[in-house]
């Protein structure tokens, strides 16, 4: 931090960049419940044979919230 501080006397002459920022969904916390082996689990908590969950369809991996950056590992493991 503080590597890009502009001296107050130079503010009027330094370039000023603007970007439009809009809210987006970048990660989904929901999905199908699955085991650590990506096997889909039914309502009664039993594995559904031959049905696997991948990507953001795999829910419950992080609980109610996730730590920043953990979604990268999630993508590598679950696709």
MMTF fields as JSON, N, C-alpha, C and O atoms, coordinates in Angstrom:
{
  "mmtfVersion": "1.0.0",
  "mmtfProducer": "UNKNOWN",
  "numBonds": 315,
  "numAtoms": 316,
  "numGroups": 79,
  "numChains": 1,
  "numModels": 1,
  "chainsPerModel": [1],
  "groupsPerChain": [79],
  "chainIdList": ["A"],
  "bondAtomList": [4, 2, 8, 6, 12, 10, 16, 14, 20, 18, 24, 22, 28, 26, 32, 30, 36, 34, 40, 38, 44, 42, 48, 46, 52, 50, 56, 54, 60, 58, 64, 62, 68, 66, 72, 70, 76, 74, 80, 78, 84, 82, 88, 86, 92, 90, 96, 94, 100, 98, 104, 102, 108, 106, 112, 110, 116, 114, 120, 118, 124, 122, 128, 126, 132, 130, 136, 134, 140, 138, 144, 142, 148, 146, 152, 150, 156, 154, 160, 158, 164, 162, 168, 166, 172, 170, 176, 174, 180, 178, 184, 182, 188, 186, 192, 190, 196, 194, 200, 198, 204, 202, 208, 206, 212, 210, 216, 214, 220, 218, 224, 222, 228, 226, 232, 230, 236, 234, 240, 238, 244, 242, 248, 246, 252, 250, 256, 254, 260, 258, 264, 262, 268, 266, 272, 270, 276, 274, 280, 278, 284, 282, 288, 286, 292, 290, 296, 294, 300, 298, 304, 302, 308, 306, 312, 310],
  "bondOrderList": [1, 1, 1, 1, 1, 1, 1, 1, 1, 1, 1, 1, 1, 1, 1, 1, 1, 1, 1, 1, 1, 1, 1, 1, 1, 1, 1, 1, 1, 1, 1, 1, 1, 1, 1, 1, 1, 1, 1, 1, 1, 1, 1, 1, 1, 1, 1, 1, 1, 1, 1, 1, 1, 1, 1, 1, 1, 1, 1, 1, 1, 1, 1, 1, 1, 1, 1, 1, 1, 1, 1, 1, 1, 1, 1, 1, 1, 1],
  "groupList": [{"groupName": "UNK", "atomNameList": ["N", "CA", "C", "O"], "elementList": ["N", "C", "C", "O"], "formalChargeList": [0, 0, 0, 0], "bondAtomList": [1, 0, 2, 1, 3, 2], "bondOrderList": [1, 1, 2], "singleLetterCode": "X", "chemCompType": "L-PEPTIDE LINKING"}],
  "groupTypeList": [0, 0, 0, 0, 0, 0, 0, 0, 0, 0, 0, 0, 0, 0, 0, 0, 0, 0, 0, 0, 0, 0, 0, 0, 0, 0, 0, 0, 0, 0, 0, 0, 0, 0, 0, 0, 0, 0, 0, 0, 0, 0, 0, 0, 0, 0, 0, 0, 0, 0, 0, 0, 0, 0, 0, 0, 0, 0, 0, 0, 0, 0, 0, 0, 0, 0, 0, 0, 0, 0, 0, 0, 0, 0, 0, 0, 0, 0, 0],
  "groupIdList": [1, 2, 3, 4, 5, 6, 7, 8, 9, 10, 11, 12, 13, 14, 15, 16, 17, 18, 19, 20, 21, 22, 23, 24, 25, 26, 27, 28, 29, 30, 31, 32, 33, 34, 35, 36, 37, 38, 39, 40, 41, 42, 43, 44, 45, 46, 47, 48, 49, 50, 51, 52, 53, 54, 55, 56, 57, 58, 59, 60, 61, 62, 63, 64, 65, 66, 67, 68, 69, 70, 71, 72, 73, 74, 75, 76, 77, 78, 79],
  "secStructList": [7, 7, 6, 6, 7, 7, 7, 4, 4, 4, 6, 6, 6, 1, 7, 7, 7, 7, 7, 7, 7, 7, 7, 7, 7, 7, 7, 7, 7, 7, 7, 3, 3, 5, 7, 6, 6, 7, 3, 3, 3, 7, 6, 6, 1, 7, 3, 3, 3, 3, 3, 3, 7, 7, 4, 4, 4, 3, 3, 1, 1, 1, 6, 6, 7, 7, 7, 6, 6, 2, 2, 2, 2, 2, 2, 2, 2, 2, 7],
  "xCoordList": [0.825, 0.0, 0.873, 2.068, 0.262, 0.911, 2.016, 2.838, 2.055, 3.063, 2.616, 3.417, 1.334, 0.84, 0.258, -0.682, 0.803, 0.323, 0.784, 1.951, -0.148, 0.173, 0.274, -0.618, 1.342, 1.513, 0.375, 0.022, -0.199, -1.34, -1.128, -2.073, 0.091, 0.351, 0.351, 0.255, 0.458, 0.509, -0.847, -0.973, -1.851, -3.135, -3.735, -4.272, -3.653, -4.265, -3.58, -4.205, -2.32, -1.594, -1.399, -0.999, -1.672, -1.49, -2.683, -3.793, -2.463, -3.587, -4.586, -4.213, -5.845, -6.914, -7.724, -8.267, -7.821, -8.505, -9.813, -9.881, -10.841, -12.16, -12.626, -12.4, -13.279, -13.859, -15.266, -15.533, -16.149, -17.509, -17.516, -17.099, -17.987, -18.027, -19.492, -20.272, -19.855, -21.22, -21.194, -20.253, -22.208, -22.235, -22.444, -23.223, -21.755, -21.89, -21.809, -21.297, -22.308, -22.148, -20.919, -20.887, -19.92, -18.702, -18.552, -17.66, -19.416, -19.315, -20.653, -21.313, -21.064, -22.349, -22.096, -21.332, -22.745, -22.553, -23.517, -23.373, -24.473, -25.459, -25.013, -23.859, -25.932, -25.636, -26.072, -26.714, -25.723, -26.072, -25.085, -23.881, -25.594, -24.705, -23.933, -24.482, -22.638, -21.818, -20.779, -20.52, -20.187, -19.119, -17.785, -17.727, -16.725, -15.392, -14.916, -13.96, -15.587, -15.268, -16.197, -16.234, -16.962, -17.881, -19.092, -19.744, -19.41, -20.602, -21.814, -21.779, -22.875, -24.082, -24.81, -24.907, -25.322, -26.026, -27.504, -27.849, -28.391, -29.827, -30.35, -29.579, -31.688, -32.299, -32.09, -32.036, -31.973, -31.807, -30.342, -30.036, -29.433, -28.009, -27.255, -26.103, -27.892, -27.238, -26.665, -27.218, -25.553, -24.911, -25.785, -26.297, -25.952, -26.67, -25.625, -24.791, -25.658, -24.62, -24.502, -25.5, -23.275, -22.988, -23.256, -23.006, -23.767, -24.046, -23.01, -22.893, -22.264, -21.213, -21.534, -22.239, -21.02, -21.269, -19.963, -18.9, -20.048, -18.843, -19.097, -20.238, -18.036, -18.097, -18.951, -19.012, -19.615, -20.424, -21.704, -22.43, -22.003, -23.154, -22.861, -23.783, -21.585, -21.198, -21.384, -20.612, -22.387, -22.678, -22.249, -22.003, -22.157, -21.834, -20.362, -19.981, -19.527, -18.086, -17.542, -16.7, -18.021, -17.513, -18.473, -18.19, -19.589, -20.563, -21.336, -21.71, -21.581, -22.36, -21.544, -22.115, -20.233, -19.377, -18.045, -17.754, -17.253, -15.936, -14.881, -15.179, -13.666, -12.546, -12.173, -12.257, -11.764, -11.341, -10.22, -9.253, -10.328, -9.295, -9.589, -9.052, -10.432, -10.722, -11.474, -11.435, -12.157, -12.886, -11.919, -12.3, -10.679, -9.694, -9.375, -9.31, -9.177, -8.924, -10.165, -10.068, -11.328, -12.592, -12.694, -13.123, -12.31, -12.346, -11.388, -11.714, -10.212, -9.214, -9.677, -9.503, -10.27, -10.674, -11.966, -12.052, -12.974, -14.292, -14.645, -15.762, -13.727, -13.961, -14.618, -14.863],
  "yCoordList": [-1.185, 0.0, 1.253, 1.199, 2.349, 3.651, 3.776, 4.688, 2.88, 2.989, 3.931, 4.322, 4.291, 5.128, 6.457, 6.986, 6.977, 8.247, 9.389, 9.46, 10.278, 11.449, 12.661, 12.925, 13.375, 14.613, 15.569, 15.708, 16.224, 17.106, 18.167, 18.529, 18.679, 19.735, 19.197, 19.979, 17.87, 17.28, 16.715, 16.282, 16.718, 16.114, 16.712, 15.978, 18.015, 18.67, 18.3, 18.409, 17.866, 17.589, 16.091, 15.717, 15.248, 13.8, 13.212, 13.734, 12.122, 11.484, 10.912, 10.467, 10.932, 10.445, 9.43, 9.768, 8.198, 7.121, 6.784, 6.756, 6.531, 6.216, 4.894, 4.615, 4.084, 2.835, 2.707, 3.088, 2.174, 1.92, 0.559, -0.442, 0.531, -0.707, -1.071, -0.251, -2.298, -2.754, -4.033, -4.82, -4.242, -5.476, -6.708, -6.676, -7.777, -9.037, -10.196, -10.04, -11.326, -12.537, -13.261, -13.647, -13.446, -14.098, -15.506, -16.244, -15.886, -17.218, -17.599, -16.762, -18.816, -19.293, -20.204, -21.164, -19.899, -20.713, -21.899, -22.756, -21.969, -23.049, -24.246, -24.336, -25.159, -26.314, -27.611, -27.618, -28.697, -30.024, -30.46, -30.241, -31.069, -31.557, -32.753, -33.6, -32.81, -33.904, -34.311, -33.598, -35.478, -35.982, -35.379, -34.641, -35.692, -35.201, -35.833, -35.357, -36.906, -37.547, -37.08, -37.684, -35.988, -35.36, -36.219, -35.984, -37.215, -38.029, -37.247, -36.669, -37.228, -36.494, -37.213, -38.441, -36.431, -36.971, -36.617, -35.483, -37.599, -37.34, -36.717, -36.446, -36.49, -35.836, -36.605, -36.007, -37.918, -38.728, -38.884, -39.566, -38.251, -38.295, -39.46, -39.704, -40.186, -41.323, -40.929, -40.082, -41.552, -41.308, -41.873, -42.987, -41.107, -41.577, -42.213, -41.504, -43.536, -44.228, -43.698, -43.563, -43.4, -42.976, -41.512, -41.058, -40.747, -39.333, -38.483, -38.549, -37.69, -36.85, -35.377, -35.04, -34.528, -33.095, -32.402, -32.761, -31.39, -30.675, -29.174, -28.727, -28.41, -26.954, -26.328, -26.822, -25.225, -24.506, -25.242, -24.804, -26.351, -27.163, -27.917, -28.403, -28.021, -28.693, -27.732, -26.785, -27.963, -27.068, -27.661, -28.863, -26.808, -27.265, -27.441, -27.828, -27.167, -27.352, -26.376, -26.744, -25.131, -24.089, -23.737, -22.816, -24.431, -24.091, -22.841, -22.671, -21.955, -20.746, -19.63, -18.681, -19.724, -18.684, -19.321, -20.447, -18.619, -19.145, -18.074, -16.881, -18.496, -17.568, -17.091, -17.856, -15.845, -15.32, -16.154, -16.464, -16.52, -17.319, -18.807, -19.543, -19.27, -20.701, -21.197, -22.389, -20.307, -20.745, -21.207, -22.008, -20.72, -21.161, -22.643, -23.386, -23.066, -24.482, -25.308, -26.409, -24.761, -25.421, -25.672, -26.749, -24.702, -24.851, -25.922, -26.679, -26.0, -26.985, -28.399, -29.324, -28.568, -29.887, -30.358, -31.497, -29.476, -29.887, -29.422, -29.663, -28.767, -28.375, -27.033, -26.601],
  "zCoordList": [0.0, 0.0, 0.0, 0.29, -0.323, -0.331, -1.375, -1.287, -2.361, -3.418, -4.538, -5.388, -4.53, -5.619, -5.123, -5.717, -4.064, -3.522, -4.424, -4.807, -4.757, -5.578, -4.669, -3.863, -4.804, -4.038, -4.386, -5.557, -3.389, -3.592, -4.646, -5.346, -4.781, -5.766, -7.2, -8.146, -7.377, -8.716, -9.178, -10.324, -8.303, -8.643, -9.916, -10.746, -10.08, -11.239, -12.556, -13.611, -12.529, -13.773, -14.049, -15.151, -13.076, -13.26, -14.026, -13.928, -14.792, -15.492, -14.491, -13.405, -14.869, -14.005, -14.79, -15.842, -14.313, -15.017, -14.308, -13.079, -15.096, -14.561, -15.156, -16.333, -14.326, -14.8, -14.239, -13.099, -15.044, -14.576, -13.886, -14.468, -12.661, -11.892, -11.654, -11.17, -11.997, -11.779, -10.945, -11.047, -10.133, -9.326, -10.2, -11.152, -9.877, -10.605, -9.608, -8.499, -10.008, -9.197, -9.734, -10.903, -8.897, -9.364, -8.814, -9.234, -7.877, -7.292, -6.705, -6.09, -6.874, -6.353, -5.159, -5.253, -4.031, -2.828, -2.772, -1.9, -3.66, -3.627, -4.432, -4.849, -4.647, -5.481, -4.845, -3.795, -5.48, -4.996, -3.921, -4.049, -2.874, -1.816, -2.351, -3.057, -1.999, -2.5, -1.473, -0.504, -1.709, -0.845, -1.282, -2.266, -0.557, -0.94, -2.25, -2.86, -2.677, -3.953, -5.065, -6.137, -4.814, -5.772, -6.106, -7.123, -5.272, -5.479, -4.982, -3.896, -5.764, -5.398, -4.264, -4.257, -3.302, -2.145, -2.262, -2.596, -1.983, -2.06, -0.764, 0.157, -0.701, 0.466, 1.765, 2.84, 1.673, 2.885, 3.287, 4.265, 2.532, 2.867, 2.269, 2.627, 1.358, 0.715, -0.636, -1.338, -0.988, -2.285, -3.401, -3.289, -4.474, -5.66, -6.578, -7.142, -6.736, -7.518, -8.944, -9.652, -9.355, -10.721, -11.016, -12.133, -10.028, -10.261, -9.535, -8.311, -10.289, -9.74, -9.995, -10.946, -9.154, -9.239, -9.603, -9.096, -10.499, -10.917, -10.931, -11.051, -10.808, -10.907, -9.825, -8.699, -10.181, -9.197, -8.839, -7.946, -9.514, -9.127, -7.837, -7.182, -7.466, -6.224, -5.062, -4.911, -4.25, -3.129, -1.811, -1.709, -0.792, 0.553, 0.826, 1.931, -0.153, 0.025, 1.064, 1.882, 1.034, 1.92, 3.05, 3.816, 3.178, 4.217, 3.837, 2.676, 4.814, 4.56, 3.929, 3.392, 3.981, 3.434, 3.056, 3.461, 2.295, 1.924, 2.114, 2.065, 2.327, 2.427, 1.035, 0.074, 0.917, -0.371, -0.958, -0.262, -2.207, -2.868, -2.858, -3.687, -1.936, -1.878, -3.1, -3.403, -3.806, -4.994, -6.083, -6.936, -6.071, -7.066, -6.896, -7.875, -5.659, -5.396, -5.726, -6.268, -5.391, -5.715, -7.211, -7.625, -8.026, -9.486, -9.962, -10.877, -9.36, -9.759, -9.413, -10.207, -8.218, -7.754, -8.421, -8.88, -8.473, -8.93, -10.339, -10.798, -11.031, -12.418, -12.584, -13.711]
}
